[in-house]
């Protein structure tokens, strides 16, 4: 009888501590490695910074294309391009231009 009560007095608290430790370790593991854990949060932050970099690159490329499209529209005309096209169409030159005459090929 004495052995049984002494054994029960030792094993029940020991079992209670083991179960509580197991449950606690379960929650700690999921807090670190789980679906919304710390490691997942770091991965999300890395992917967000990578996507922001790609977004900035795409935005700059879009701005370049938008500038090129604006040059072709009639609303905003680049004066240098307009002058160059006018000279080509009218066969005229500016007084400061250098003209090189080439002999026609035979």
Gaussian input, Z-matrix of N, CA and C with variables (Angstrom, degrees):
# hf/3-21g

backbone

0 1
 N
 C     1     B1
 C     2     B2     1     A1
 N     3     B3     2     A2     1     D1
 C     4     B4     3     A3     2     D2
 C     5     B5     4     A4     3     D3
 N     6     B6     5     A5     4     D4
 C     7     B7     6     A6     5     D5
 C     8     B8     7     A7     6     D6
 N     9     B9     8     A8     7     D7
 C    10    B10     9     A9     8     D8
 C    11    B11    10    A10     9     D9
 N    12    B12    11    A11    10    D10
 C    13    B13    12    A12    11    D11
 C    14    B14    13    A13    12    D12
 N    15    B15    14    A14    13    D13
 C    16    B16    15    A15    14    D14
 C    17    B17    16    A16    15    D15
 N    18    B18    17    A17    16    D16
 C    19    B19    18    A18    17    D17
 C    20    B20    19    A19    18    D18
 N    21    B21    20    A20    19    D19
 C    22    B22    21    A21    20    D20
 C    23    B23    22    A22    21    D21
 N    24    B24    23    A23    22    D22
 C    25    B25    24    A24    23    D23
 C    26    B26    25    A25    24    D24
 N    27    B27    26    A26    25    D25
 C    28    B28    27    A27    26    D26
 C    29    B29    28    A28    27    D27
 N    30    B30    29    A29    28    D28
 C    31    B31    30    A30    29    D29
 C    32    B32    31    A31    30    D30
 N    33    B33    32    A32    31    D31
 C    34    B34    33    A33    32    D32
 C    35    B35    34    A34    33    D33
 N    36    B36    35    A35    34    D34
 C    37    B37    36    A36    35    D35
 C    38    B38    37    A37    36    D36
 N    39    B39    38    A38    37    D37
 C    40    B40    39    A39    38    D38
 C    41    B41    40    A40    39    D39
 N    42    B42    41    A41    40    D40
 C    43    B43    42    A42    41    D41
 C    44    B44    43    A43    42    D42
 N    45    B45    44    A44    43    D43
 C    46    B46    45    A45    44    D44
 C    47    B47    46    A46    45    D45
 N    48    B48    47    A47    46    D46
 C    49    B49    48    A48    47    D47
 C    50    B50    49    A49    48    D48
 N    51    B51    50    A50    49    D49
 C    52    B52    51    A51    50    D50
 C    53    B53    52    A52    51    D51
 N    54    B54    53    A53    52    D52
 C    55    B55    54    A54    53    D53
 C    56    B56    55    A55    54    D54
 N    57    B57    56    A56    55    D55
 C    58    B58    57    A57    56    D56
 C    59    B59    58    A58    57    D57
 N    60    B60    59    A59    58    D58
 C    61    B61    60    A60    59    D59
 C    62    B62    61    A61    60    D60
 N    63    B63    62    A62    61    D61
 C    64    B64    63    A63    62    D62
 C    65    B65    64    A64    63    D63
 N    66    B66    65    A65    64    D64
 C    67    B67    66    A66    65    D65
 C    68    B68    67    A67    66    D66
 N    69    B69    68    A68    67    D67
 C    70    B70    69    A69    68    D68
 C    71    B71    70    A70    69    D69
 N    72    B72    71    A71    70    D70
 C    73    B73    72    A72    71    D71
 C    74    B74    73    A73    72    D72
 N    75    B75    74    A74    73    D73
 C    76    B76    75    A75    74    D74
 C    77    B77    76    A76    75    D75
 N    78    B78    77    A77    76    D76
 C    79    B79    78    A78    77    D77
 C    80    B80    79    A79    78    D78
 N    81    B81    80    A80    79    D79
 C    82    B82    81    A81    80    D80
 C    83    B83    82    A82    81    D81
 N    84    B84    83    A83    82    D82
 C    85    B85    84    A84    83    D83
 C    86    B86    85    A85    84    D84
 N    87    B87    86    A86    85    D85
 C    88    B88    87    A87    86    D86
 C    89    B89    88    A88    87    D87
 N    90    B90    89    A89    88    D88
 C    91    B91    90    A90    89    D89
 C    92    B92    91    A91    90    D90
 N    93    B93    92    A92    91    D91
 C    94    B94    93    A93    92    D92
 C    95    B95    94    A94    93    D93
 N    96    B96    95    A95    94    D94
 C    97    B97    96    A96    95    D95
 C    98    B98    97    A97    96    D96
 N    99    B99    98    A98    97    D97
 C   100   B100    99    A99    98    D98
 C   101   B101   100   A100    99    D99
 N   102   B102   101   A101   100   D100
 C   103   B103   102   A102   101   D101
 C   104   B104   103   A103   102   D102
 N   105   B105   104   A104   103   D103
 C   106   B106   105   A105   104   D104
 C   107   B107   106   A106   105   D105
 N   108   B108   107   A107   106   D106
 C   109   B109   108   A108   107   D107
 C   110   B110   109   A109   108   D108
 N   111   B111   110   A110   109   D109
 C   112   B112   111   A111   110   D110
 C   113   B113   112   A112   111   D111
 N   114   B114   113   A113   112   D112
 C   115   B115   114   A114   113   D113
 C   116   B116   115   A115   114   D114
 N   117   B117   116   A116   115   D115
 C   118   B118   117   A117   116   D116
 C   119   B119   118   A118   117   D117
 N   120   B120   119   A119   118   D118
 C   121   B121   120   A120   119   D119
 C   122   B122   121   A121   120   D120
 N   123   B123   122   A122   121   D121
 C   124   B124   123   A123   122   D122
 C   125   B125   124   A124   123   D123
 N   126   B126   125   A125   124   D124
 C   127   B127   126   A126   125   D125
 C   128   B128   127   A127   126   D126
 N   129   B129   128   A128   127   D127
 C   130   B130   129   A129   128   D128
 C   131   B131   130   A130   129   D129
 N   132   B132   131   A131   130   D130
 C   133   B133   132   A132   131   D131
 C   134   B134   133   A133   132   D132
 N   135   B135   134   A134   133   D133
 C   136   B136   135   A135   134   D134
 C   137   B137   136   A136   135   D135
 N   138   B138   137   A137   136   D136
 C   139   B139   138   A138   137   D137
 C   140   B140   139   A139   138   D138
 N   141   B141   140   A140   139   D139
 C   142   B142   141   A141   140   D140
 C   143   B143   142   A142   141   D141
 N   144   B144   143   A143   142   D142
 C   145   B145   144   A144   143   D143
 C   146   B146   145   A145   144   D144
 N   147   B147   146   A146   145   D145
 C   148   B148   147   A147   146   D146
 C   149   B149   148   A148   147   D147
 N   150   B150   149   A149   148   D148
 C   151   B151   150   A150   149   D149
 C   152   B152   151   A151   150   D150
 N   153   B153   152   A152   151   D151
 C   154   B154   153   A153   152   D152
 C   155   B155   154   A154   153   D153
 N   156   B156   155   A155   154   D154
 C   157   B157   156   A156   155   D155
 C   158   B158   157   A157   156   D156
 N   159   B159   158   A158   157   D157
 C   160   B160   159   A159   158   D158
 C   161   B161   160   A160   159   D159
 N   162   B162   161   A161   160   D160
 C   163   B163   162   A162   161   D161
 C   164   B164   163   A163   162   D162
 N   165   B165   164   A164   163   D163
 C   166   B166   165   A165   164   D164
 C   167   B167   166   A166   165   D165
 N   168   B168   167   A167   166   D166
 C   169   B169   168   A168   167   D167
 C   170   B170   169   A169   168   D168
 N   171   B171   170   A170   169   D169
 C   172   B172   171   A171   170   D170
 C   173   B173   172   A172   171   D171
 N   174   B174   173   A173   172   D172
 C   175   B175   174   A174   173   D173
 C   176   B176   175   A175   174   D174
 N   177   B177   176   A176   175   D175
 C   178   B178   177   A177   176   D176
 C   179   B179   178   A178   177   D177
 N   180   B180   179   A179   178   D178
 C   181   B181   180   A180   179   D179
 C   182   B182   181   A181   180   D180
 N   183   B183   182   A182   181   D181
 C   184   B184   183   A183   182   D182
 C   185   B185   184   A184   183   D183
 N   186   B186   185   A185   184   D184
 C   187   B187   186   A186   185   D185
 C   188   B188   187   A187   186   D186
 N   189   B189   188   A188   187   D187
 C   190   B190   189   A189   188   D188
 C   191   B191   190   A190   189   D189
 N   192   B192   191   A191   190   D190
 C   193   B193   192   A192   191   D191
 C   194   B194   193   A193   192   D192
 N   195   B195   194   A194   193   D193
 C   196   B196   195   A195   194   D194
 C   197   B197   196   A196   195   D195
 N   198   B198   197   A197   196   D196
 C   199   B199   198   A198   197   D197
 C   200   B200   199   A199   198   D198
 N   201   B201   200   A200   199   D199
 C   202   B202   201   A201   200   D200
 C   203   B203   202   A202   201   D201
 N   204   B204   203   A203   202   D202
 C   205   B205   204   A204   203   D203
 C   206   B206   205   A205   204   D204
 N   207   B207   206   A206   205   D205
 C   208   B208   207   A207   206   D206
 C   209   B209   208   A208   207   D207
 N   210   B210   209   A209   208   D208
 C   211   B211   210   A210   209   D209
 C   212   B212   211   A211   210   D210
 N   213   B213   212   A212   211   D211
 C   214   B214   213   A213   212   D212
 C   215   B215   214   A214   213   D213
 N   216   B216   215   A215   214   D214
 C   217   B217   216   A216   215   D215
 C   218   B218   217   A217   216   D216
 N   219   B219   218   A218   217   D217
 C   220   B220   219   A219   218   D218
 C   221   B221   220   A220   219   D219
 N   222   B222   221   A221   220   D220
 C   223   B223   222   A222   221   D221
 C   224   B224   223   A223   222   D222
 N   225   B225   224   A224   223   D223
 C   226   B226   225   A225   224   D224
 C   227   B227   226   A226   225   D225
 N   228   B228   227   A227   226   D226
 C   229   B229   228   A228   227   D227
 C   230   B230   229   A229   228   D228
 N   231   B231   230   A230   229   D229
 C   232   B232   231   A231   230   D230
 C   233   B233   232   A232   231   D231
 N   234   B234   233   A233   232   D232
 C   235   B235   234   A234   233   D233
 C   236   B236   235   A235   234   D234
 N   237   B237   236   A236   235   D235
 C   238   B238   237   A237   236   D236
 C   239   B239   238   A238   237   D237
 N   240   B240   239   A239   238   D238
 C   241   B241   240   A240   239   D239
 C   242   B242   241   A241   240   D240
 N   243   B243   242   A242   241   D241
 C   244   B244   243   A243   242   D242
 C   245   B245   244   A244   243   D243
 N   246   B246   245   A245   244   D244
 C   247   B247   246   A246   245   D245
 C   248   B248   247   A247   246   D246
 N   249   B249   248   A248   247   D247
 C   250   B250   249   A249   248   D248
 C   251   B251   250   A250   249   D249
 N   252   B252   251   A251   250   D250
 C   253   B253   252   A252   251   D251
 C   254   B254   253   A253   252   D252
 N   255   B255   254   A254   253   D253
 C   256   B256   255   A255   254   D254
 C   257   B257   256   A256   255   D255
 N   258   B258   257   A257   256   D256
 C   259   B259   258   A258   257   D257
 C   260   B260   259   A259   258   D258
 N   261   B261   260   A260   259   D259
 C   262   B262   261   A261   260   D260
 C   263   B263   262   A262   261   D261
 N   264   B264   263   A263   262   D262
 C   265   B265   264   A264   263   D263
 C   266   B266   265   A265   264   D264
 N   267   B267   266   A266   265   D265
 C   268   B268   267   A267   266   D266
 C   269   B269   268   A268   267   D267
 N   270   B270   269   A269   268   D268
 C   271   B271   270   A270   269   D269
 C   272   B272   271   A271   270   D270
 N   273   B273   272   A272   271   D271
 C   274   B274   273   A273   272   D272
 C   275   B275   274   A274   273   D273
 N   276   B276   275   A275   274   D274
 C   277   B277   276   A276   275   D275
 C   278   B278   277   A277   276   D276
 N   279   B279   278   A278   277   D277
 C   280   B280   279   A279   278   D278
 C   281   B281   280   A280   279   D279
 N   282   B282   281   A281   280   D280
 C   283   B283   282   A282   281   D281
 C   284   B284   283   A283   282   D282
 N   285   B285   284   A284   283   D283
 C   286   B286   285   A285   284   D284
 C   287   B287   286   A286   285   D285
 N   288   B288   287   A287   286   D286
 C   289   B289   288   A288   287   D287
 C   290   B290   289   A289   288   D288
 N   291   B291   290   A290   289   D289
 C   292   B292   291   A291   290   D290
 C   293   B293   292   A292   291   D291
 N   294   B294   293   A293   292   D292
 C   295   B295   294   A294   293   D293
 C   296   B296   295   A295   294   D294
 N   297   B297   296   A296   295   D295
 C   298   B298   297   A297   296   D296
 C   299   B299   298   A298   297   D297
 N   300   B300   299   A299   298   D298
 C   301   B301   300   A300   299   D299
 C   302   B302   301   A301   300   D300
 N   303   B303   302   A302   301   D301
 C   304   B304   303   A303   302   D302
 C   305   B305   304   A304   303   D303
 N   306   B306   305   A305   304   D304
 C   307   B307   306   A306   305   D305
 C   308   B308   307   A307   306   D306
 N   309   B309   308   A308   307   D307
 C   310   B310   309   A309   308   D308
 C   311   B311   310   A310   309   D309
 N   312   B312   311   A311   310   D310
 C   313   B313   312   A312   311   D311
 C   314   B314   313   A313   312   D312
 N   315   B315   314   A314   313   D313
 C   316   B316   315   A315   314   D314
 C   317   B317   316   A316   315   D315

   B1=1.4304
   B2=1.5304
   B3=1.2887
   B4=1.4581
   B5=1.5273
   B6=1.3199
   B7=1.4585
   B8=1.5359
   B9=1.3138
   B10=1.4487
   B11=1.5277
   B12=1.2883
   B13=1.4678
   B14=1.5275
   B15=1.3312
   B16=1.4639
   B17=1.5433
   B18=1.3486
   B19=1.4628
   B20=1.5348
   B21=1.3136
   B22=1.4548
   B23=1.5289
   B24=1.2994
   B25=1.4674
   B26=1.5274
   B27=1.3180
   B28=1.4558
   B29=1.5283
   B30=1.3292
   B31=1.4579
   B32=1.5315
   B33=1.3181
   B34=1.4677
   B35=1.5267
   B36=1.3196
   B37=1.4756
   B38=1.5318
   B39=1.3385
   B40=1.4585
   B41=1.5246
   B42=1.3253
   B43=1.4521
   B44=1.5313
   B45=1.3199
   B46=1.4495
   B47=1.5321
   B48=1.3283
   B49=1.4677
   B50=1.5390
   B51=1.3333
   B52=1.4666
   B53=1.5253
   B54=1.3238
   B55=1.4653
   B56=1.5220
   B57=1.3343
   B58=1.4637
   B59=1.5306
   B60=1.3195
   B61=1.4623
   B62=1.5156
   B63=1.3173
   B64=1.4636
   B65=1.5213
   B66=1.3207
   B67=1.4714
   B68=1.5212
   B69=1.3206
   B70=1.4599
   B71=1.5180
   B72=1.3388
   B73=1.4642
   B74=1.5314
   B75=1.3271
   B76=1.4601
   B77=1.5266
   B78=1.3212
   B79=1.4622
   B80=1.5206
   B81=1.3214
   B82=1.4635
   B83=1.5213
   B84=1.3351
   B85=1.4644
   B86=1.5274
   B87=1.3428
   B88=1.4609
   B89=1.5236
   B90=1.3281
   B91=1.4632
   B92=1.5251
   B93=1.3229
   B94=1.4629
   B95=1.5227
   B96=1.3249
   B97=1.4624
   B98=1.5172
   B99=1.2985
   B100=1.4645
   B101=1.5090
   B102=1.3080
   B103=1.4565
   B104=1.5220
   B105=1.3215
   B106=1.4644
   B107=1.5194
   B108=1.3043
   B109=1.4560
   B110=1.5130
   B111=1.3325
   B112=1.4576
   B113=1.5186
   B114=1.3223
   B115=1.4620
   B116=1.5268
   B117=1.3099
   B118=1.4605
   B119=1.5181
   B120=1.3218
   B121=1.4598
   B122=1.5242
   B123=1.3385
   B124=1.4673
   B125=1.5296
   B126=1.3279
   B127=1.4617
   B128=1.5275
   B129=1.3288
   B130=1.4554
   B131=1.5278
   B132=1.3108
   B133=1.4612
   B134=1.5251
   B135=1.3425
   B136=1.4615
   B137=1.5219
   B138=1.3191
   B139=1.4652
   B140=1.5302
   B141=1.3224
   B142=1.4666
   B143=1.5157
   B144=1.3348
   B145=1.4652
   B146=1.5281
   B147=1.3310
   B148=1.4585
   B149=1.5375
   B150=1.3188
   B151=1.4632
   B152=1.5258
   B153=1.3279
   B154=1.4718
   B155=1.5203
   B156=1.3310
   B157=1.4639
   B158=1.5156
   B159=1.3266
   B160=1.4613
   B161=1.5263
   B162=1.3219
   B163=1.4631
   B164=1.5233
   B165=1.3243
   B166=1.4631
   B167=1.5266
   B168=1.3375
   B169=1.4676
   B170=1.5210
   B171=1.3043
   B172=1.4704
   B173=1.5239
   B174=1.3268
   B175=1.4563
   B176=1.5294
   B177=1.3426
   B178=1.4637
   B179=1.5316
   B180=1.3351
   B181=1.4675
   B182=1.5229
   B183=1.3179
   B184=1.4651
   B185=1.5231
   B186=1.3240
   B187=1.4659
   B188=1.5221
   B189=1.3369
   B190=1.4603
   B191=1.5280
   B192=1.3284
   B193=1.4670
   B194=1.5240
   B195=1.3203
   B196=1.4621
   B197=1.5212
   B198=1.3207
   B199=1.4603
   B200=1.5253
   B201=1.3146
   B202=1.4630
   B203=1.5269
   B204=1.3139
   B205=1.4685
   B206=1.5186
   B207=1.3332
   B208=1.4610
   B209=1.5155
   B210=1.3347
   B211=1.4585
   B212=1.5224
   B213=1.3236
   B214=1.4546
   B215=1.5236
   B216=1.3046
   B217=1.4642
   B218=1.5167
   B219=1.2930
   B220=1.4476
   B221=1.5206
   B222=1.3213
   B223=1.4638
   B224=1.5254
   B225=1.3147
   B226=1.4608
   B227=1.5213
   B228=1.3161
   B229=1.4519
   B230=1.5215
   B231=1.2998
   B232=1.4465
   B233=1.5219
   B234=1.3201
   B235=1.4679
   B236=1.5311
   B237=1.3076
   B238=1.4643
   B239=1.5237
   B240=1.3285
   B241=1.4635
   B242=1.5226
   B243=1.3204
   B244=1.4580
   B245=1.5240
   B246=1.3207
   B247=1.4625
   B248=1.5303
   B249=1.3034
   B250=1.4705
   B251=1.5202
   B252=1.3133
   B253=1.4649
   B254=1.5360
   B255=1.3270
   B256=1.4642
   B257=1.5281
   B258=1.3053
   B259=1.4654
   B260=1.5220
   B261=1.3170
   B262=1.4659
   B263=1.5226
   B264=1.3269
   B265=1.4612
   B266=1.5231
   B267=1.3213
   B268=1.4602
   B269=1.5240
   B270=1.3008
   B271=1.4685
   B272=1.5287
   B273=1.3010
   B274=1.4634
   B275=1.5292
   B276=1.3212
   B277=1.4615
   B278=1.5180
   B279=1.3050
   B280=1.4534
   B281=1.5177
   B282=1.3256
   B283=1.4573
   B284=1.5294
   B285=1.3131
   B286=1.4681
   B287=1.5242
   B288=1.3229
   B289=1.4661
   B290=1.5202
   B291=1.3075
   B292=1.4576
   B293=1.5210
   B294=1.3237
   B295=1.4670
   B296=1.5215
   B297=1.3152
   B298=1.4617
   B299=1.5277
   B300=1.3300
   B301=1.4563
   B302=1.5057
   B303=1.3003
   B304=1.4634
   B305=1.5123
   B306=1.3151
   B307=1.4628
   B308=1.5180
   B309=1.3229
   B310=1.4669
   B311=1.5266
   B312=1.2682
   B313=1.4701
   B314=1.5212
   B315=1.3246
   B316=1.4700
   B317=1.4749
   A1=112.22
   A2=114.84
   A3=119.56
   A4=109.71
   A5=117.13
   A6=121.05
   A7=109.78
   A8=115.45
   A9=119.61
   A10=111.07
   A11=119.96
   A12=122.26
   A13=110.59
   A14=116.44
   A15=118.93
   A16=109.62
   A17=116.19
   A18=120.83
   A19=110.65
   A20=116.33
   A21=121.39
   A22=110.45
   A23=118.24
   A24=122.81
   A25=112.00
   A26=118.00
   A27=121.21
   A28=111.01
   A29=117.74
   A30=121.24
   A31=113.69
   A32=118.68
   A33=119.78
   A34=112.55
   A35=119.97
   A36=117.69
   A37=112.36
   A38=116.72
   A39=120.01
   A40=110.55
   A41=117.32
   A42=121.63
   A43=110.84
   A44=116.95
   A45=120.73
   A46=110.62
   A47=118.39
   A48=122.06
   A49=111.29
   A50=116.66
   A51=119.95
   A52=111.44
   A53=117.14
   A54=120.50
   A55=110.01
   A56=118.04
   A57=120.98
   A58=110.41
   A59=117.52
   A60=120.76
   A61=111.72
   A62=117.31
   A63=121.08
   A64=111.66
   A65=116.04
   A66=119.60
   A67=110.31
   A68=117.19
   A69=120.79
   A70=111.99
   A71=117.00
   A72=119.91
   A73=110.83
   A74=117.31
   A75=120.90
   A76=110.53
   A77=117.08
   A78=120.49
   A79=112.15
   A80=118.07
   A81=120.83
   A82=110.01
   A83=117.26
   A84=120.22
   A85=110.44
   A86=117.18
   A87=120.05
   A88=111.76
   A89=117.86
   A90=119.73
   A91=110.54
   A92=117.81
   A93=121.16
   A94=111.10
   A95=118.49
   A96=122.60
   A97=114.83
   A98=118.59
   A99=121.01
   A100=113.94
   A101=114.88
   A102=122.69
   A103=111.95
   A104=117.15
   A105=122.21
   A106=110.93
   A107=116.05
   A108=121.29
   A109=113.30
   A110=114.62
   A111=120.88
   A112=112.25
   A113=118.14
   A114=120.65
   A115=110.93
   A116=116.83
   A117=120.66
   A118=110.42
   A119=116.33
   A120=120.49
   A121=110.79
   A122=117.63
   A123=120.68
   A124=111.27
   A125=117.42
   A126=120.80
   A127=110.81
   A128=116.91
   A129=120.61
   A130=110.76
   A131=117.61
   A132=120.98
   A133=110.77
   A134=117.52
   A135=120.59
   A136=111.22
   A137=116.60
   A138=118.90
   A139=110.91
   A140=117.45
   A141=120.39
   A142=110.20
   A143=118.33
   A144=120.25
   A145=110.95
   A146=117.22
   A147=120.43
   A148=110.21
   A149=116.90
   A150=120.70
   A151=111.48
   A152=117.36
   A153=119.14
   A154=110.63
   A155=116.70
   A156=119.87
   A157=111.72
   A158=116.46
   A159=120.20
   A160=111.13
   A161=116.07
   A162=120.52
   A163=110.76
   A164=117.25
   A165=120.49
   A166=110.87
   A167=116.70
   A168=119.89
   A169=110.75
   A170=117.13
   A171=120.89
   A172=110.11
   A173=117.28
   A174=120.04
   A175=111.48
   A176=117.24
   A177=119.48
   A178=110.75
   A179=116.79
   A180=119.52
   A181=110.54
   A182=116.28
   A183=120.25
   A184=110.38
   A185=117.42
   A186=120.37
   A187=110.97
   A188=116.95
   A189=119.91
   A190=111.01
   A191=116.16
   A192=119.31
   A193=111.09
   A194=116.70
   A195=119.90
   A196=110.57
   A197=116.87
   A198=120.21
   A199=111.03
   A200=117.18
   A201=120.53
   A202=111.24
   A203=117.11
   A204=120.65
   A205=110.02
   A206=116.75
   A207=119.71
   A208=112.13
   A209=116.99
   A210=119.49
   A211=111.59
   A212=117.89
   A213=121.12
   A214=112.63
   A215=117.91
   A216=120.48
   A217=110.30
   A218=116.16
   A219=121.32
   A220=113.08
   A221=117.38
   A222=120.31
   A223=111.68
   A224=116.22
   A225=120.33
   A226=107.57
   A227=116.36
   A228=120.97
   A229=108.04
   A230=116.59
   A231=121.68
   A232=108.03
   A233=117.32
   A234=121.29
   A235=111.76
   A236=117.67
   A237=119.48
   A238=111.38
   A239=116.20
   A240=118.91
   A241=111.32
   A242=116.51
   A243=120.29
   A244=110.99
   A245=116.09
   A246=120.29
   A247=111.17
   A248=116.54
   A249=120.30
   A250=110.86
   A251=117.33
   A252=120.69
   A253=111.37
   A254=116.76
   A255=119.84
   A256=110.81
   A257=117.62
   A258=121.00
   A259=110.99
   A260=116.74
   A261=119.77
   A262=109.99
   A263=117.75
   A264=120.73
   A265=112.59
   A266=118.05
   A267=121.52
   A268=113.10
   A269=117.74
   A270=123.01
   A271=111.56
   A272=115.25
   A273=121.40
   A274=108.59
   A275=115.71
   A276=121.21
   A277=108.44
   A278=114.84
   A279=121.15
   A280=108.26
   A281=117.74
   A282=119.92
   A283=112.39
   A284=118.87
   A285=122.08
   A286=113.00
   A287=118.22
   A288=121.21
   A289=110.82
   A290=115.41
   A291=121.61
   A292=107.67
   A293=115.92
   A294=120.71
   A295=107.62
   A296=115.95
   A297=121.77
   A298=106.78
   A299=114.84
   A300=119.60
   A301=108.98
   A302=116.82
   A303=122.91
   A304=108.30
   A305=115.57
   A306=119.36
   A307=108.90
   A308=117.28
   A309=119.21
   A310=110.33
   A311=116.48
   A312=121.98
   A313=109.62
   A314=115.28
   A315=120.15
   A316=110.99
   D1=-45.06
   D2=-178.39
   D3=-64.66
   D4=-38.24
   D5=-179.37
   D6=-67.18
   D7=-39.94
   D8=-178.38
   D9=-65.95
   D10=-43.48
   D11=179.89
   D12=-70.20
   D13=-36.69
   D14=178.27
   D15=-67.55
   D16=-42.70
   D17=178.29
   D18=-63.87
   D19=-41.92
   D20=177.32
   D21=-64.36
   D22=-37.65
   D23=179.37
   D24=-68.32
   D25=-24.25
   D26=179.36
   D27=-94.00
   D28=-44.02
   D29=-173.94
   D30=-72.40
   D31=-38.55
   D32=-178.90
   D33=-64.74
   D34=-47.49
   D35=175.76
   D36=-64.79
   D37=-36.44
   D38=178.35
   D39=-63.98
   D40=-42.26
   D41=177.73
   D42=-66.75
   D43=-38.36
   D44=178.11
   D45=-63.76
   D46=-42.48
   D47=177.82
   D48=-65.31
   D49=-38.52
   D50=178.57
   D51=-65.70
   D52=-43.90
   D53=178.86
   D54=-65.38
   D55=-43.51
   D56=179.19
   D57=-64.62
   D58=-39.22
   D59=177.20
   D60=-66.22
   D61=-39.15
   D62=177.53
   D63=-63.99
   D64=-44.40
   D65=178.82
   D66=-65.35
   D67=-42.50
   D68=178.38
   D69=-63.15
   D70=-42.89
   D71=179.40
   D72=-67.10
   D73=-33.19
   D74=175.95
   D75=-60.19
   D76=-47.69
   D77=-179.46
   D78=-68.85
   D79=-36.04
   D80=177.75
   D81=-66.39
   D82=-43.15
   D83=179.44
   D84=-60.25
   D85=-43.96
   D86=-179.71
   D87=-71.11
   D88=-27.43
   D89=176.96
   D90=-69.33
   D91=-28.41
   D92=-179.65
   D93=-92.71
   D94=-49.27
   D95=-171.57
   D96=-105.68
   D97=-1.93
   D98=-172.98
   D99=-72.74
   D100=-173.17
   D101=-177.62
   D102=-62.03
   D103=-32.89
   D104=178.26
   D105=-119.97
   D106=31.26
   D107=-175.92
   D108=-82.21
   D109=-176.17
   D110=-177.11
   D111=-68.57
   D112=-39.47
   D113=179.45
   D114=-66.25
   D115=-39.42
   D116=178.38
   D117=-65.61
   D118=-37.77
   D119=177.73
   D120=-63.12
   D121=-41.08
   D122=176.84
   D123=-63.54
   D124=-40.70
   D125=177.79
   D126=-63.37
   D127=-40.72
   D128=177.59
   D129=-63.26
   D130=-41.69
   D131=179.17
   D132=-63.46
   D133=-41.90
   D134=177.73
   D135=-63.11
   D136=-43.73
   D137=-179.35
   D138=-68.50
   D139=-33.06
   D140=177.97
   D141=-65.92
   D142=-44.25
   D143=179.46
   D144=-65.78
   D145=-37.80
   D146=177.95
   D147=-64.58
   D148=-44.21
   D149=-179.55
   D150=-68.32
   D151=-33.21
   D152=176.51
   D153=-66.27
   D154=-37.71
   D155=175.95
   D156=-63.49
   D157=-44.33
   D158=177.08
   D159=-63.24
   D160=-38.61
   D161=179.37
   D162=-63.75
   D163=-41.60
   D164=178.44
   D165=-64.49
   D166=-39.68
   D167=178.18
   D168=-64.79
   D169=-42.03
   D170=179.87
   D171=-67.70
   D172=-38.07
   D173=178.44
   D174=-64.23
   D175=-40.93
   D176=178.92
   D177=-67.58
   D178=-38.72
   D179=176.92
   D180=-64.71
   D181=-39.57
   D182=178.50
   D183=-64.57
   D184=-39.46
   D185=178.36
   D186=-64.08
   D187=-38.72
   D188=177.20
   D189=-63.71
   D190=-45.38
   D191=179.13
   D192=-65.25
   D193=-38.54
   D194=178.85
   D195=-64.03
   D196=-38.35
   D197=176.91
   D198=-63.97
   D199=-42.47
   D200=178.92
   D201=-65.70
   D202=-37.44
   D203=178.19
   D204=-68.66
   D205=-40.44
   D206=178.22
   D207=-62.54
   D208=-31.93
   D209=177.92
   D210=-66.87
   D211=-28.46
   D212=-178.88
   D213=-85.11
   D214=-17.98
   D215=179.83
   D216=-78.39
   D217=158.45
   D218=179.75
   D219=-78.48
   D220=-15.58
   D221=-176.37
   D222=-69.68
   D223=-42.00
   D224=179.98
   D225=-125.63
   D226=112.42
   D227=-176.81
   D228=-111.98
   D229=131.19
   D230=175.37
   D231=-76.43
   D232=123.69
   D233=-174.27
   D234=-64.02
   D235=-36.28
   D236=179.53
   D237=-65.51
   D238=-43.77
   D239=178.50
   D240=-66.17
   D241=-38.29
   D242=178.64
   D243=-63.47
   D244=-44.06
   D245=179.53
   D246=-64.64
   D247=-41.38
   D248=179.25
   D249=-63.49
   D250=-45.48
   D251=178.98
   D252=-64.03
   D253=-38.90
   D254=179.28
   D255=-64.75
   D256=-40.78
   D257=178.52
   D258=-64.03
   D259=-40.46
   D260=-179.58
   D261=-67.18
   D262=-43.82
   D263=-178.18
   D264=-69.50
   D265=-36.92
   D266=-176.49
   D267=-93.02
   D268=-3.46
   D269=-177.06
   D270=54.06
   D271=47.18
   D272=178.77
   D273=-117.16
   D274=160.68
   D275=176.83
   D276=-131.47
   D277=157.62
   D278=175.83
   D279=-84.89
   D280=155.10
   D281=-176.41
   D282=-65.91
   D283=-21.00
   D284=179.78
   D285=-96.62
   D286=0.97
   D287=-179.94
   D288=-78.19
   D289=147.94
   D290=175.41
   D291=-98.57
   D292=123.85
   D293=-177.27
   D294=-112.30
   D295=130.79
   D296=178.48
   D297=-116.34
   D298=120.69
   D299=178.68
   D300=-92.55
   D301=129.56
   D302=178.91
   D303=-109.65
   D304=139.97
   D305=177.26
   D306=-73.95
   D307=143.33
   D308=-179.72
   D309=-68.33
   D310=146.69
   D311=179.68
   D312=-73.99
   D313=144.91
   D314=179.86
   D315=-96.70

